[in-house]
Amino acid sequence: MEKMEQYNVTGMSCAACSARVEKAVRAVPGVESCAVSLLTNSMGVTGSASPQAIVAAVEKAGYGASPKGAGKRDAETQSEAEEALRDRDTPVLKRRLLTSLVFLLVLMYLSMGHMMLGLPIPAFLHANPIGMGLAQLLLSAAVMVINQKFFVSGFRSLWHRAPNMDTLVALGSAASFCWSVYVLFRMTTGAEGEGEFYFESAAMILTLITVGKLLEARSKGKTTDALKGLMNLSPKTANVLRDGTEVTVGVEQVGIGDLFTVRPGESVPVDGVVVSGSSAIDESALTGESVPMDKGEGDAVSAATVNRSGFLTCRATRVGEDTTLSQIIRMVSDAAATKAPIAKAADKVSGVFVPVVIGIALVTLAVWLLLGREFSYALARGISVLVISCPCALGLATPVAIMVGSGLGAKNGILFKTAVSLEETGKAGIVALDKTGTITEGAPQVTDILPADGVGETELLRLAYTLEARSEHPLAKAVVQEAEHRGLKAAAVTDFTALPGNGLQAKKDGKTLAGGSMKHISARASVPEALSGQAEQLAEQGKTPLLFALDGSLLGVIAVADVIKADSREAVSELRGMGLRVVMLTGDNPRTARAIGNEAGVDAVIAGVLPEGKERVIRQLQTVGKVLMVGDGINDAPALTRADVGIAIGAGTDVAIDAADVVLMKSRLKDASAAVRLSRATLRNIHENLFWAFFYNAVCIPLACGAFTSLGLTLNPMVGAAAMSLSSFCVVTNALRLNLFRLRDAERDRAHKSVSESAFQQAVQDIQNSLEIKEEKTVTKTVKISGMMCPHCEATVKKALEALQGIDSATPSHVSGTAELSLSGAFDEDAVRAAVTAAGYDYQGVA
């Protein structure tokens, strides 16, 4: 995927402007895609076109452009980004509005206060219509000069044959002013009955539009609060150790490998790893996790996280634009610079909106004149059409919601890479979940402790700990972790021996302490039938039973398994509650997979699928609906890429996972359901905004034309300007409501079942059948292997066998003591025997 280059764009005032810029840049040779954001006055471009060609195209269209951060250091680039988001419009608009109001109030007093309310006016204007007209001309001209930006921008855009909202305002105000000037000059010649002045309309239109622009600018500034908040998190200085002395330097001067210190209450300046010290680090700014995380020697820390307790010395690992915070900022910014599919319809309308409105205004003027109405009446109707039409509401409907939605997600550790991913996540009908590391913890833990008669639970665990403490096997680490958690101490042993694939053995106080599989221990101790049955039940549940004996006497059974995460069942329930079909994909054997799937509560389980096979499964599921794939972003990359939306879970500091469309900072599966919930809320908000924008124009333009005069409904140009000024404000304000959305609240979830139960189950059945057919067509060979005790042993054997030429895949089973080989060539038994032996297991021959 080509890297997106971002540009600052100046001179845009409405959706027609952004459509014009986008059209101009897309025409540049080498540009693959272009998305212009009116909200942030930025543009994202992918392709091979040079920046000079892109800038030239924008300038030719009548606007300005410059590459973001070109030739600048990281600190300068961030400063430029902060400056680009700074609300510069509000202060300028406020000054313009206040100055305009001074002249407008005097103008309104003269034009309407005297005639309608009988308020007193200076004697020299009394009964002097020409003097009154000249006073109104000067006052309205002053307002027009103050708001000259509308005329400069509007007529320049018209000159470039790309009229925009400013063109409509400028034409409406100028028409009112010019007609009034014409009437005034006719008065000086003594002509009567030529019509009334519209000087107050010319000034009022400009002032009311400025009010709307001010409200819109203030609201738009709030939509980027999340992004500005992330930028403000970045520390400006760091305490670096130079030649053993602590020196305070700018954060941009910290290099990879530099040592820096962080005191309690300070923010971590760059990404690094703890060299010495321990502390609790508040990572809520990056992950949304409110509970501080304990950090010690060797643990990673991220820029902008806060040290809450101890003193830390760290070594910098990622600086500048490579830090986690910078990647998050870039991701949120890129999402705002891309276009959601739903915005395309609005963009097409915006591109032709202004010329169509000008045409409607001219037709309205002509029709009323043909119907015999006076020119001033017909002109008022035409001006009303010009000033009430609002392309801005259409253009802002999608980007403001996307900005607020992606910002809210970022604050909660959910990163949407593009506007497309934010929109599509909520449209999915199927969720495919990887098992290891997504539904489960990804590391074995002790689940059951079953002591033999006469042996206490603590005694069994203590002796098991004594033996397993010297082993490097993953299952041994689970036992050690459980014992240390309970505060147990390991006893001294001698003559420790690891019997590859079978178990462990050592001498304790002259007695033989042994541990391992049922087969290994049953040869050294008598296993009661009841305990043997319990061990078999544990194995049926996908757990690995480890048996321990002391001098030929059974101590008991400790079961170890990769357990599901605490929130997995609730997360699956939430996904199903939103109408999604949940399927679990795993390379495990069917028995273990079904046990985990039943515990998690998924709709279907597809087992025995290799990483490359998951991509094929996703493709088959897509025949019945859009698919979300949730995985760890490593061996799931093909499936994440194939899915309509790929979600990488537990990214931690590695937020730039290329294969994923959505990145979850924490290993919480509930964040996946929160992402779906947020996507749906954002999409709902966009629909509301678009409805308002289309409804407003569909109703107001006919009203302004005078289509409802038979009902006594007409529209004064000043009222039209007020309506136009409020339309964009309403759209932006509605988008800001998203900030109040509780994305982890499942109480209001509604089921949108886009995939029927029957179609889903049929697709799952077809996938399972295709897997079985493939197995039947493949030449297979089953070999016997002794010594495998757990799924980790199976993984070791699997890796060793699949490295051999001629073996497509291997499916070992520690339960049956076999490995089923799928062959693409001749079976080389000597090579298989050598590979199994080298892996530390015993090859027993062909089954």
N, C-alpha and C positions, 0 to 999 in steps of 0.2 A: 504493500500500500504506500503510495506516494505521500511524502510529508506535506502537510498543509502549511503554506506560507501565509502569514497574516499581514494586512495593510491597514493603516488608518485612512479613512475617507472623509473628506470635508465637503461642505456645500449641500449635503442632502437635507431635505426638509419633510419629505413624505414618502409613501410607498412607491409612488411613480418614479421618484428619484432613484431609489434603490433598484427598482426594476430596470431603469435606464442604464445604470452603472453595470449591473449584472449582465445585461445584454451586450454591452460594449466589450466587456472583458472576455465573455465567452467567445466572442468573434476573433480573439487574438489567437494566431496559430500556436499550437502547443499547450493551450489551456484545456485541461480535462474536465474540471468542474470549478464552479465559482458560486459562492454564497455571500450575499451582502446583508449585514445586520444594521438596520436603521436604529435599533435600540442602542448599540454600542458604537455606532459610526465606524464599523470595521468591516473587513472583507477577508474571507478565507479562500485561497486559490491553490489548486493542485495541478501539476503538470510540469512541462519542461520550458514554458515560456519565461523569458527573462523579466526581472523586475522592471527594467526600463521600458519594455514593451507594454507591460501591464499599466504602469503609471501613465504612459503616453496615451493609452486608450481611454483611461478615466478622464484625463485632462481634455481630450478631444471631445468627450461627451459633455464637457462643461463643469466638471467637478475637480477636486484635488485629491491626490493620493500619495502616500509614502510608506515604504516597508517598515514594519515594526522592528525595532531593535537592530537595525542594520549597522554593523560595524561598531557596536557598543558593548561595553562590559555588562556582566550580569546585573550589577547594582543599577546601572544606567537604564538597562532594559526594563527592570522592575519599576523603576521610577517613572519611565515613559508609560508603562502599562497603567500605573496608578493615576498618572496625569490624564490618560485617555478616558478613564472612568470617572474622573472628577467632574462634578456637576458645574460646568462653566456657564450653562445657559440660564439657570435660574436667576443669578444676580443681574445679568444683563437684561433679561426680560422684566424683572422687577423694576429696574430703573426706567425702562421704556414705558411700562404700564403707568407708573406714578406720574411721569412727565406728561404722557398722553391724557391722563385723567384731568390734569390741571386745565388743559385747553378744551377737553371734551365737555367738562362740566359747565364752563362758560358758554360754549357753543349750544349745549342743550338748554341752558337757561334762556338764551336769546331766541332759539328756534321753537322751543316748545313751552317753556315756562311762561313766557309772555302771552302766547296765543291760546294755550290750553288752560292755564291757571290764572291769567291776568296779573302776573307778577310785574312790578315796575321795571322799566328799562330807562337808560339815559335819554334825555330829551331830544338829542340830535338824531336818535334812531327812531323816535316815535313818529309814526305816520310817514316814514321814509323807507320804503321797501328796497330802494337801491342801496342805501346806506346799510340797512340790515343785511342785504345780500353780500355786500363787500366785507362786512364784519365776519359773517359766517364763512366766506371764502378764505379769509386770512387764518381763521382759527382751524378750519378743516385742513388747510394746506400745512399748518404747523404740525398737526397730528400725522399727516402723510409723510412729512420730512422725518419726523421722529421714527416712523415705522417704514423707512425707505427700503429696509431689507426685503420686504415682501415684493416691492416693485423691481428691485435689482435682480433678485433670484427668479421671480416669476417671468419677467420679460426676457431674461437671459436664457432660461429654459425654453421659452417659446421660440426664441431665435435658433436654438439648437434642435428645434422640432421635437422637444421632449417636455411638453407642459406638465407642471406639477401642481400641488395644492396652492403654492404661492401664486401661481399663474391665475388660478380661480379667484383668489382673494384680490390680487392686483387688478384683474379685469373688472370685478364687481365694484370695487372702490373707485377705480378710475372712471368707470361708466357713470356712476352716481355723481362724481365730481364734475366730469365734463358736461353732463347734461345740465347740471345746476349752473355752471359757468355760461352755457348757451342761453339758459333762461334769463340769467342776470343781464347779459349783453342785449338780449331782445328787449328787456325792460328799459334799458338806456335809450333805445330807439323809439320808445313809446308804445311798443306792441303790447297787447293785452291777451290774457287767457292762454298763455303759452305753457302753463303748468306750474308746479310748485318746486321749491328747492329740495335737493337731496344731499346738501352738504353734511347735515348731521348723520345721514346714513353712511356716507363715505368714511367719516371719522369713527362712527360707532362700530362699523364693520371691522376696521383695523384694530380698535381697542378691544373689542370682544374676542377676536381671534387671538390677540396677545394674551388675554386672560386665559383662554384655553391652552395656549402654548405654555404659559407659566405653570398651570396645574399639571399639564402633561409632563413637563420637564421635571417637576418635583416628584411626581409619581414614578417616572422612568428612573430617576436617581435611586429610588428605593429598591427597584427591581435588581439592581446590581450590588445591593448591600452585602450579600453573601460572598460575592467575589472580592469586593473591596475588603471585607472582613478577613478573608484568607490572606490577602496581600499584607494587611496590617499586622498579621501574626508574625511575619518574618522579622527576626531580631536584626538590629542594625549593627551591633558590635559583638565581638567575641573575645574572651580572655584566653590568649594563646601562650603556651610555654615556649619561650625562645632562649636557648642556652641556659635552661633551668630557671629562668626568670619569667614571671607572669606579665604579659603585655596586652593591653587592650587595643585591638585593631578593628577596622571595619570588616564586616562579615565577608565582603568580597575579596579580602586579602588572605582568607584562610585557604590553605591548599590541602590536597589529599595527603594523608599521613601526618599532618600537624596534630600535636597534642593540645587539647583545650580543656579548661576547667568549667564546671557548672556548679554554682552555689545554690543552696535552698532558696526557692522563690524566683530563680532566674530561668529564662527560656534557653533551650538547647539551640545553639546558633546554626549548626549544620548537621547532616546525618553522620553518625559515627558509631563506634563500638566502645563499650566501657572497658577501660584498662585497669582502673582501680576504683574502689569505693562501691557503695550500694545505696539505693534510694528508691522512692516511689515516684514514678513519672506519670503525670497527668497527660493522657493522649487524647482527651476529649475533643480538642480542636481539629484533629485529623480523623479520628475514628468514630466520634460520637459516644465512646465508652466513658461513662462517668466515673467508674472506679479506677483509681490510679494503679498502674502496673509496676510490680516490683522488678527492679533492674539491678544486676550485679555484674561482676567481671565476665566479659565475653558476650554480654547481651547488647543488642542493637538499640540505638536511640535515634529519634528523628527530629529534624529541625522544627521549631515552633512548639514542641512539647515542653511542659513546665516541670522543673524539678521541685518536688514538694517536701523533701526531707534532707537526705544526706548530701555529702560533698562528693562529686564525681570528677574523675579525670578520664577523658575519652580521646580516641584517635579518629580523626576525620576520614570518612570513607566516600562520601558524596557531597560535593559542594556546588554552589551556583545553581544553574538550571537543572542539575541532576538530582537535587534533593527531593525527598518525597513531597514536601510542600509545593515546590516549584512544579512538579509533575501534576499535582492535583490542580493547581491554578491553571496550568496550560490545558488540562483536560476540560475543565469547566469552561474556559475561554473558547476552546475549539468547539464545544457543544453549542455555545451561543452563536458561533460564527457559521454553523451549518444550518441547512434548511430541513425542516420536517416535511415528509410527503404531503401532509394535510395543508401545508402553506402554499403549495404550488397553484392550487385553484385560485386562492386569494391573490397571488402574485400575477397570474394571468389577467385577472380582472383589473388589478391596480395598473398594469401596464397600458391599458387602453381606456381607463376610467376617465381621466381628465379630458382627452379629446372628445369622448362621447358626451360628457357633461357640457362642454362648450357648444357642441352641436345641438344638444337639447335646449340650451339657453337661447340660441339663435332661432331655433324652430319655434320656441315659445313666444319670443318677441314677434316673429312674423305672423304666427297664427292669431294672436290677439289684435294685431294691426289689421289683418284681413277680416276679423270679426267686427271691426269698426270701433274698437276702443282707442282712446287717446294714447299718444306715444308715451307719455309719462307713466301711465298704468301698465302698458306692455313692457316698458323698460324695467319697472319695478319687479314684474314677474320674472323677467330674464335675469336680473341681478340676484333675486332670491334663489333661483336655481344654482347660480354660480357659487354663492357663499354658503349655501346649506350643504352642498355635496362634500363628502369627506372621505378621501382615499386613505387618510392616515389610520382611521379605525381598522380598515381592512389590513393594512400593512403591519400594524402593531399587534393584531389579534393573536398571532402565533408566537413571534419572538419573545414577547414579554412573558408569556406563560412558560416558554421553554427556559428562559433565563431564571425565573423564580423557581421552577421545578428542579432544574439541575443544581442550582445553588442550595436548595433545601436538602437535596440528596447528598451533596458534598458535605454539608454540616453534620450529616448522620452516617458518614462513612460509606455512602453509596455513590459511585462515580459513573455517570453516563458519558460515554466518549463522544457521542454525536446526538443531534436532535432526533435522528432516525431511530436510534436505540431507545430513546426516552419515549417516543411514540409507540414503537412496535412492541415493547415489553408488555404493555397492558393488553395487547391484542391477541396474545398467544392463547392457545387452547390446550396445549400439552406441555408438561414440564418433565424433562428427563434429568434425573439426578444420578451423578456418579456416587458410588457407595463409599469408598475409602477416602476419608478426609472431608467428605461433604455431609453424608448422613452420619458416618461414624467418626470417631476421634482420630483415626489413622495410626494409632499406636495401641498395642495390647495392654489391657489392665486386668487385675484380679477381679473376678466377678463372684466366685463362690469358694468357700472354704468348708470342706467336709471332713472333719477329723474322725479317725477310727475310734472304736470303743476304748475308753480308758485314756484317750489323748485329748487334751484341751486345744481349742482353736488357736490360742496364742502360742502354745508350745509347738504345734504343727507349723505355724507360720515362721516361728523363730528358727526352727531346725531347717526349714526349706530355705530361709534367708541365709543361714550359715553355709549351705551348699551352693546356692545360686549366686552368691555375692562374688564368686570367682569366675563366673561364666560371662561371656559376651553375647550370648544368644538373646534375641529380642524378648522371648518369653521369660528368661531369667531376669531381665530388667524390670518386667512388670511385677514380679514377686519382690524384688529388692525395693522397688518404689513403694509398694504397699506396706512392707515391713518398716521402712524408714518413716513413712507417714504415721505409723502407730508408735514410733519411738523405740523400736526393738533394737537390740544389739546382737551382732553376729558372733558366734563362738569361734574359737580357734580350731582349725582342722589341718590334717597333714595328708600327704599322699593323694592330693586332688588329681582326678583324672576325668577328662572329658571324652566320652565315647561317641564319636561323630554319628549323628543320626539316631542314637539310642538314648543317651542320658548322661548323668553325672555320677561320680562316686568319690568318696573321700573318707578318711579316718577321723573319728571324733572320740577322744578318750578311749582309743583302742577299739572302738566299734565302727562297723561299716555303715556309713550314711549314703543312701542311694536315692536318686530321683530320675524320673523320665516317663515314658509312655506306658500304657497298660501292658503292652507286650514285654517291655523291658523289665518292669517291676514284678509282673506276675511270675517271671522266671526266678525271682529272688525272694518273694514273700507270698504268703497266702492272701488272696484278695476275697473278702466276703462277697457272697452273691448280691446282697443288698447294695453294697458300695459299688460293685461292678455295674449293676443296673443303673445306679445314679450317674456314674461316669458315662454310660452309654447315652442316657437322656441329655446330659450336658453336650455331648458330641452332636446329638441330633439338633440341638439349639444353635449349632455353629460355634461352639466353644471348644477349647482344647484342654482336656483333663490331664493334669500332671500328678503322678502318684509319687509318694515318698515312703521310704522304709528305713528302719534302723536295725541293723543286725538281724535281718530276716523277718522283722515284725513290722507290719504295715502301720504307717503313721496317719495316712489319710490322703485326700484328694484336694488339690487346688486347681480351680478352673480359671483359664485365662482366655480373654477374647478381645477383639477390637469392638468396643461397645459403642452404641449410638450416642450422639451428643445429647446433652440435656434438653435442648430446644428442638430437636429434629422432629419428634412426633407432633409437637404443637405446630411447627412450621408446615409440615405436610398437611395437617388438618386445616390450617389457614389457607393453603393453596387450593385444597379441595373445596373449601368453603367459598372460594371465589370462582368456582366452576371449572377449575383446571383439572385435567387428568394427569395423575402423577405416576411416572414409571421409573423404576430404579434399574440402572445399567451397571453390571459388574462382571469382572473376569473370574469371580469366585465360582466354586462348584455350586450346583443348584440347591443343595441342602442348606449350606451356610447362607446363601443369598435369600432363600425363602424365609429363614429364621429372622434375618435382619429386616427384610421387607415387611413381614407380619408385625414386627415390633414397631416399625416406623409408621405403619398404616398406609402404605402406598397402594395404588390401584393395580399395578402389575409389576412383575419382576422379570427381567431378561438377564439370565446368567450365562457365564462362559463366553463372554464377548471380549475379544482383545481390543486394545486401544484403536487399532485401525478398523476393527469391525464396528465400533461405536458410531463412526461416521456413516457407515452403511445403514445402521439401524435408524439414525436420525433422519436420513434421506427417506426411508420407508415410512416413518411416522409422519413426515411432512405431506404425505399423500392425503391425510385426513384432516390436517390443521397446522397452524403455525406452532413451531416448537421452540421452547426455551431449553437450553442445555446449561446445567449448573455443574461445574467441575472445578478442580484445583488449578487449572490453567497450565499444567505441565504435560502429563501424558494424555490429557483430554483435548489437546490443541486441535486435532482434526475435527472432532465432534463439535467443539465450540465454534469453529469457523463455519462448519456446514449448517448449524442451527440458524433459525431466523434471528435469534438473539442469543449470544453466548455470554454467560455470566461466570466470571472467575471468582471463587469464594476464598476467603482467607489470604488475600494478597499481601496483607501487612504493609511493608515498605515497598514491595515490588508492584507498584500500581500500574506500571506501563506494560501490562501483559498484552502482547500484540494480538493474540487470537481472540480475546474477549471484547465484547461490545459494552459490557457493564462490569465494573470491578467493585467487589465488596471488600472493604478493608479488613473486616474481622471475619473469624471463622464461624459466624452465626448464620445458620440456614434461614432463620426468621428474617434476615435482611433481604433474602430473595423474595419472600412474600411482601415485604415492605416496598421493594422496588416495583413489583407489579402494582401494588396499591397506589404508589406515588405516580406511576405512569398513567394509570387510569384516571386519577384525579386531575393530572395535567391535561390529558386529552379531553376530559369533560370540560375543563376550564376553557380550552381552545374552542370547543364547540359553542360554548356560551358566548365567547367573544365574537366569533364569526357570525353567529346568529344575530347578535346585536348590531354588528357592522352592516350586514346585508339588510336586515330588517329596517334599520335606521334610514339607509339610502333608498330602499324600496318604497317606504312610506313618505319620507320627507321630500323627495324630488317631485313626485306627482303633486303633492300639496303645494310646493313652491311654484310649480307650473300654473297653478290655478285650476287644476282638474276637479276640485271640490267646491268651486265658487257657487254652484247651484245649491249647495248645502250651507252656504254662508261662511265657508272656511277659506280664508286667504292668509297669505304669509307676508308680513312686512320684512324687508331685507335685514333689518336690525335683529329681528327675532330669529331669522335664519342663521345669522352670524353667531348668535348666542347658542343655538342648537349645535352648530358645527363645532364650536369651541368646547362643548361639553362631551361630544361623542367620543373623542380619543381619551379624554380623562376617564370616562366610564369604563372603557376597555382596559386601560392600564390599572385602574383601581380594582377591577374585578380580578385581574391576574394577581395582584398583591394579596388577595384573600388566600392564595395557596400557602403563604407563610404561616397561616393559622392551621394548616392541615396536619393532623396527627397521623403520620404514616405508619405507626406501629399499633394503631388502634384497630382491632379486627371486628369490633362490635357492629360497625356499619357496613361490613363487606356484603356485597350482593353477588350472587352466582350468575356469571355470564357463560353459559354452556355453549361454546361455539363448536364443540366436538361431541357428537352423540356417543352414548355408552356403547352401543352396538358397533359403530364404526371403529371406535377406539379398540375394543376387544378383538374385533376382526383383524385389525392391523397388527396387534400384538401377537395374535395366533399365527398370522402369516409370517411374521418375523421369526417366531419360534420354529415354525415348520421349515422355513428356509434354512435355518441353522442346522436342523436335523438332516435335511436333504443334502446339504453341503457335506455333513459328516459322513453320510452314506456313500456319496460319490468319491470321497477322498480315501486313498489307500491308507489303512490304519494298522498299527502294530501296538500291542500292549505288552509292556515289560514289567517285571517285578523288581521293586526297589525296597530294601529294608532300611530303617533308620529315620524315616521322616516322621516328625512328631506334631507338626503344626502347619498352618498356612505359610509361615515364613520359610519353613523347610521346603514346602512345595514351590515357593517362589525361587529359591536357590536352585533346585533341580530343574525347574522350568527354564531358567536363564541359561543353565549349562547345556541343556539338550537343544534348545532352539538356536544356539550358536553353531550347531553342527550343520554341515552342508547336507541337503536332502531332507531335512526335517522342517516342515512348514510351521508346525505348532506342537506343543507338548502340554498335556493336561495331567499333572501328577495329583495323586490323592494319598494323603498320609493315613486316611482311614482304611483304605483297601490295600495300601502298600504297593500301588501300581502307578504307571504313567502311560497314558494313551498318546501315541505319536501319530501325527498326520504327515504322511510321506509324499514327497514330490519326486523322489528318486529311489535308488536301491537302498535297502536297509543294511547299514554297516554296523554290525553288532559289536565289533571290537572298538569302534569309535565311541559308541554309546557307553560301553563298559568303562572305557577310560575317562569319559566326561563325568559319569556318575561317581566314580571312585575319586576323581580329582576334587569333586565338590564335597567329599567327606561322607559318602553314603555307600551302601553295599548293593551291587548289581546282582540280582538273583536269576537272570535269564528271561526268556520270552514266556509270557503267561500262556 
